[in-house]
C-alpha cells in the first residue's frame, strides 16, 4: 500500500466465547477466521465489535445470555491482526466490572486498541487514534444498549441515546480536528431488524454533518442497507462475523460482509463488500448462491437510500 493510502476493514459482531471458545481450544487460534484470514493479514486496519468479555471470572450477571472467552483467546484476535475493538455493547459487562476490567487489561497487554468502555466515563469516552501510512484514523465507541452499564465514576460503557446526542456529538467535535478519518463505532437499535428506524437515520446524518466519515453500526445481528450521505459511509448494521448463534432461516444472521474502505489522500476513494458466511463456528468467504444472495440483498436494502452496489460488491461512490 502506498503512503497516504490505507485500507480499513470493518466487521460486525465477533463473539469468540461460549462454544466458539471451546472450538478454538480444539482447533487453534486461527480457526474462527477460516479463509478470510489471508485478507485480514494484509496491510490495513481491522476493526471489530468485540461481542464478549475476555475473562477468568465465573460470576455472570443476571441476564439471558452471558458470553466470555478465556484470556488466551486474545490470540485469536491477534492472529487476524485486529487493531481496534469496540467495547461499548451489551456483552462487555456480562461478567461484571471485574470481567470488564480484565478484558481491558488483556487487550492493553496485547496492543489491541479499544474504545467505548473504561474504568470511568472519561476512559469510556476516550477515542483511539491509529496512524497508518501517514493517515490518522480516529475511532469513538458507544452504545445505546444496557443503560445500567453506563460508566460514571465507576467502570462501564459510553452509553448514549439517539434522542439526546449531545454528549457523543461533543466528542466528535473534539476529535474532528485531530484526525484525517473519523469513525464512530456504535452498537445500537433492536435485534433482527432489516432496516434502521427514522431516528437512527436522522442521528447518523447529524453525525456526518459534524464531520464523521464512517459510521460502523452493529447490534441487529443482520446486515442492513448502506447509505452514502455527503460522500461519507453509513453502515447502519454490519451484522455478525463470528458467533455460535442459532440461524434464523428467513433473516439469515449467518451472512454478512467484510467491509473494505480504501482511503487515499485522506479521502474515501473506494468501498468494497466481500460476502461471508458463518458455518461450523467459522467465517468463510461466501461463494455461489450464498454470495449472490448476500449481494442481491444488500443491493435491495441499500437502494432505499439511493446507494448503488455492483454485482462484484463495489459501492458506487
C-alpha positions as CSV (number, residue, x, y, z in Angstrom):
1,X,0.0,0.0,0.0
2,X,1.4,3.4,-0.9
3,X,2.0,6.2,1.6
4,X,-1.1,8.4,2.0
5,X,-3.2,5.4,1.2
6,X,-4.6,2.7,3.5
7,X,-7.3,0.0,3.8
8,X,-9.8,0.0,6.7
9,X,-11.6,-3.3,7.1
10,X,-14.8,-3.3,9.2
11,X,-16.5,-6.3,10.6
12,X,-19.7,-6.8,12.7
13,X,-20.0,-8.7,15.9
14,X,-17.1,-11.0,16.8
15,X,-18.3,-13.4,19.5
16,X,-15.4,-15.8,20.4
17,X,-17.0,-17.0,23.7
18,X,-19.1,-20.0,24.6
19,X,-18.8,-22.9,22.0
20,X,-16.5,-20.8,19.8
21,X,-14.1,-20.5,22.7
22,X,-14.2,-24.3,23.1
23,X,-13.7,-24.8,19.4
24,X,-10.6,-22.6,19.4
25,X,-9.2,-24.7,22.2
26,X,-9.6,-27.8,20.0
27,X,-8.7,-26.4,16.6
28,X,-6.3,-23.5,17.2
29,X,-6.4,-19.7,17.5
30,X,-6.8,-19.1,13.7
31,X,-9.7,-21.4,13.2
32,X,-12.7,-19.0,13.5
33,X,-11.4,-16.8,10.7
34,X,-11.5,-19.5,8.0
35,X,-10.3,-18.5,4.5
36,X,-10.9,-14.8,5.4
37,X,-7.7,-14.8,7.4
38,X,-5.3,-14.1,4.5
39,X,-7.3,-10.9,3.7
40,X,-7.1,-9.8,7.3
41,X,-3.4,-10.3,7.4
42,X,-2.8,-7.9,4.5
43,X,-1.7,-4.4,5.4
44,X,-4.5,-2.3,6.8
45,X,-6.6,-1.5,9.9
46,X,-9.0,-4.2,11.0
47,X,-11.9,-3.1,13.2
48,X,-14.5,-5.3,15.1
49,X,-17.2,-5.1,17.7
50,X,-16.0,-7.5,20.4
51,X,-19.2,-9.2,21.5
52,X,-17.8,-10.9,24.6
53,X,-15.8,-10.4,27.7
54,X,-12.3,-11.9,27.9
55,X,-12.0,-13.1,31.5
56,X,-11.4,-15.8,34.0
57,X,-14.5,-14.7,36.0
58,X,-17.1,-17.3,36.9
59,X,-19.6,-14.8,38.2
60,X,-22.1,-13.9,35.4
61,X,-24.5,-11.0,35.9
62,X,-28.2,-11.9,35.8
63,X,-29.3,-11.8,32.1
64,X,-30.4,-14.2,29.4
65,X,-27.1,-14.6,27.5
66,X,-23.6,-14.2,29.0
67,X,-20.6,-14.5,26.8
68,X,-16.9,-14.9,27.8
69,X,-13.7,-16.1,26.2
70,X,-10.7,-17.5,28.1
71,X,-7.8,-15.0,28.3
72,X,-5.6,-16.9,25.9
73,X,-8.3,-16.4,23.2
74,X,-6.9,-12.9,22.7
75,X,-4.5,-14.7,20.4
76,X,-7.4,-15.3,18.0
77,X,-7.8,-11.5,17.7
78,X,-4.0,-11.1,17.3
79,X,-3.9,-13.9,14.6
80,X,-6.2,-11.8,12.5
81,X,-4.3,-8.5,13.1
82,X,-7.3,-6.9,14.9
83,X,-6.2,-3.3,15.5
84,X,-9.3,-2.0,17.2
85,X,-12.2,-3.5,19.2
86,X,-15.4,-1.6,20.1
87,X,-16.3,-2.5,23.7
88,X,-19.4,-0.5,24.0
89,X,-22.1,-3.2,23.8
90,X,-24.4,-5.4,25.8
91,X,-21.9,-8.1,26.5
92,X,-18.8,-6.4,27.8
93,X,-20.4,-6.4,31.3
94,X,-21.6,-9.9,31.2
95,X,-19.2,-10.9,34.0
96,X,-19.5,-7.6,35.9
97,X,-16.9,-4.9,36.4
98,X,-14.3,-7.5,37.1
99,X,-14.8,-9.1,33.7
100,X,-14.8,-5.6,32.0
101,X,-11.5,-4.6,33.8
102,X,-9.8,-7.9,32.9
103,X,-10.9,-7.6,29.2
104,X,-9.4,-4.1,29.0
105,X,-6.2,-5.3,30.8
106,X,-5.8,-8.2,28.4
107,X,-6.4,-6.0,25.3
108,X,-3.9,-3.4,26.5
109,X,-1.2,-6.0,27.2
110,X,-1.7,-7.3,23.7
111,X,-1.6,-3.9,22.0
112,X,-5.2,-4.1,20.7
113,X,-6.8,-0.6,20.8
114,X,-10.3,-0.2,22.1
115,X,-12.9,2.4,22.9
116,X,-16.4,2.5,24.4
117,X,-15.8,1.1,27.9
118,X,-13.4,2.0,30.7
119,X,-12.8,2.3,34.4
120,X,-14.8,5.6,34.4
121,X,-16.7,7.8,32.0
122,X,-13.6,9.7,30.9
123,X,-11.9,6.4,29.9
124,X,-15.1,5.0,28.3
125,X,-15.4,8.1,26.1
126,X,-11.8,8.3,25.2
127,X,-11.2,7.8,21.4
128,X,-8.4,5.9,19.8
129,X,-6.2,7.4,17.1
130,X,-4.4,4.9,14.8
131,X,-1.7,6.1,12.4
132,X,-1.4,4.1,9.2
133,X,0.7,5.2,6.2
134,X,0.6,8.9,7.2
135,X,-3.2,8.8,7.7
136,X,-4.6,9.3,11.2
137,X,-7.8,7.4,11.9
138,X,-9.9,8.4,15.0
139,X,-12.4,6.0,16.4
140,X,-15.1,6.5,19.1
141,X,-17.0,3.6,20.5
142,X,-20.5,4.0,22.0
143,X,-23.8,2.1,22.6
144,X,-27.5,2.6,23.4
145,X,-27.7,-0.9,24.9
146,X,-27.8,-1.7,28.7
147,X,-28.2,1.8,30.2
148,X,-27.5,0.5,33.7
149,X,-23.9,-0.2,32.5
150,X,-23.2,3.4,31.8
151,X,-19.8,4.5,33.1
152,X,-19.6,7.4,35.6
153,X,-17.1,7.5,38.4
154,X,-17.3,3.7,38.2
155,X,-16.5,1.3,35.3
156,X,-18.9,0.9,32.4
157,X,-19.7,1.8,28.8
158,X,-20.0,5.0,26.9
159,X,-23.8,4.9,26.9
160,X,-25.7,7.3,24.6
161,X,-29.2,7.8,23.4
162,X,-30.1,8.9,20.0
163,X,-32.7,11.2,21.4
164,X,-30.1,13.1,23.4
165,X,-26.9,13.0,21.3
166,X,-25.1,16.0,22.8
167,X,-22.5,14.0,24.7
168,X,-21.4,12.0,21.6
169,X,-21.6,15.0,19.3
170,X,-19.3,16.8,21.7
171,X,-16.7,14.0,21.5
172,X,-17.0,14.1,17.7
173,X,-16.3,17.8,17.5
174,X,-13.3,17.5,19.8
175,X,-11.8,14.7,17.8
176,X,-12.5,16.0,14.3
177,X,-9.6,18.4,14.0
178,X,-7.1,15.8,15.3
179,X,-7.6,13.1,12.6
180,X,-7.9,12.6,8.9
181,X,-10.6,9.9,9.1
182,X,-13.2,9.8,11.9
183,X,-15.2,6.6,12.6
184,X,-18.0,6.2,15.1
185,X,-18.5,2.5,16.1
186,X,-22.0,2.2,17.6
187,X,-23.8,-0.8,19.0
188,X,-27.4,0.4,18.6
189,X,-31.0,-0.5,17.8
190,X,-33.1,-3.6,18.2
191,X,-32.1,-7.1,17.2
192,X,-33.2,-8.7,13.8
193,X,-34.4,-5.6,12.2
194,X,-33.8,-5.4,8.4
195,X,-33.6,-1.6,8.3
196,X,-32.8,1.2,10.6
197,X,-35.6,3.3,12.1
198,X,-36.1,7.0,11.2
199,X,-34.4,8.2,14.4
200,X,-31.3,6.2,13.6
201,X,-31.2,7.7,10.1
202,X,-31.6,11.2,11.4
203,X,-28.9,10.6,14.1
204,X,-26.5,9.2,11.6
205,X,-27.0,12.2,9.3
206,X,-26.3,14.6,12.2
207,X,-23.0,12.8,13.0
208,X,-21.9,13.1,9.4
209,X,-22.8,16.8,9.4
210,X,-20.4,17.2,12.4
211,X,-17.6,15.5,10.5
212,X,-17.8,11.8,10.9
213,X,-16.5,9.9,7.8
214,X,-17.7,6.3,8.6
215,X,-20.5,5.1,10.9
216,X,-19.8,1.5,11.9
217,X,-23.1,0.2,13.1
218,X,-23.8,-3.2,14.7
219,X,-26.3,-4.9,17.1
220,X,-29.1,-6.2,14.9
221,X,-27.2,-9.5,14.1
222,X,-28.2,-9.0,10.4
223,X,-26.7,-6.6,7.9
224,X,-28.7,-3.5,6.9
225,X,-28.5,-1.1,4.0
226,X,-25.6,1.2,3.2
227,X,-26.1,4.9,2.8
228,X,-23.8,7.4,1.1
229,X,-24.5,10.8,2.7
230,X,-22.5,13.8,1.7
231,X,-19.9,11.4,0.3
232,X,-19.5,9.6,3.6
233,X,-20.4,6.0,4.5
234,X,-23.1,4.9,6.9
235,X,-23.1,1.2,7.7
236,X,-26.4,1.0,9.7
237,X,-25.6,-2.5,10.7
238,X,-22.7,-4.8,9.8
239,X,-24.3,-8.0,11.1
240,X,-22.5,-10.9,12.7
241,X,-19.0,-12.0,11.7
242,X,-18.1,-14.8,14.1
243,X,-20.5,-16.5,16.6
244,X,-22.4,-19.7,17.6
245,X,-25.9,-18.3,17.3
246,X,-29.0,-20.1,16.1
247,X,-29.6,-19.2,12.5
248,X,-32.9,-17.6,11.5
249,X,-33.8,-19.2,8.2
250,X,-35.5,-16.0,6.9
251,X,-33.2,-13.3,8.2
252,X,-30.0,-15.3,7.8
253,X,-27.9,-13.9,10.6
254,X,-25.1,-16.2,9.4
255,X,-24.4,-14.0,6.4
256,X,-22.7,-10.7,6.2
257,X,-19.6,-9.0,4.7
258,X,-16.1,-7.9,5.2
259,X,-16.4,-4.2,4.5
260,X,-13.3,-2.7,3.0
261,X,-12.8,1.0,2.7
262,X,-9.8,2.5,0.8
263,X,-8.6,5.8,2.0
264,X,-6.4,7.8,-0.5
265,X,-5.1,11.3,0.1
266,X,-7.2,11.4,3.3
267,X,-10.5,10.8,1.5
268,X,-12.7,7.7,0.9
269,X,-11.7,6.5,-2.6
270,X,-13.3,3.1,-2.8
271,X,-15.6,0.8,-0.8
272,X,-15.9,-2.9,-1.4
273,X,-18.1,-5.7,0.1
274,X,-16.8,-9.2,0.4
275,X,-19.7,-11.6,1.3
276,X,-19.0,-14.0,4.1
277,X,-20.9,-16.9,5.8
278,X,-20.6,-18.5,9.2
279,X,-20.5,-22.3,9.2
280,X,-19.2,-24.7,11.9
281,X,-18.2,-21.8,14.2
282,X,-16.0,-20.3,11.4
283,X,-16.4,-17.4,9.0
284,X,-15.6,-18.1,5.3
285,X,-15.9,-16.2,2.0
286,X,-19.3,-16.9,0.5
287,X,-19.4,-18.5,-2.9
288,X,-22.1,-19.4,-5.4
289,X,-25.7,-18.9,-4.3
290,X,-24.6,-17.7,-0.9
291,X,-22.6,-14.9,-2.4
292,X,-25.2,-14.0,-4.9
293,X,-27.9,-13.9,-2.2
294,X,-25.9,-11.6,0.0
295,X,-25.1,-9.2,-2.8
296,X,-28.7,-9.1,-4.0
297,X,-30.0,-8.4,-0.5
298,X,-27.5,-5.6,0.2
299,X,-28.3,-4.1,-3.2
300,X,-32.0,-4.1,-2.3
301,X,-31.6,-2.8,1.2
302,X,-29.3,0.0,0.1
303,X,-31.4,1.0,-2.9
304,X,-33.8,2.6,-0.4
305,X,-31.0,5.2,0.3
306,X,-30.2,5.6,-3.4
307,X,-26.9,3.6,-3.0
308,X,-25.8,1.6,-5.9
309,X,-23.7,-1.6,-5.4
310,X,-22.3,-3.6,-8.3
311,X,-22.6,-7.4,-8.6
312,X,-18.9,-7.5,-7.6
313,X,-19.7,-5.7,-4.4
314,X,-18.3,-2.4,-5.3
315,X,-20.2,0.6,-3.8
316,X,-20.6,3.3,-6.5
317,X,-19.3,6.4,-4.8
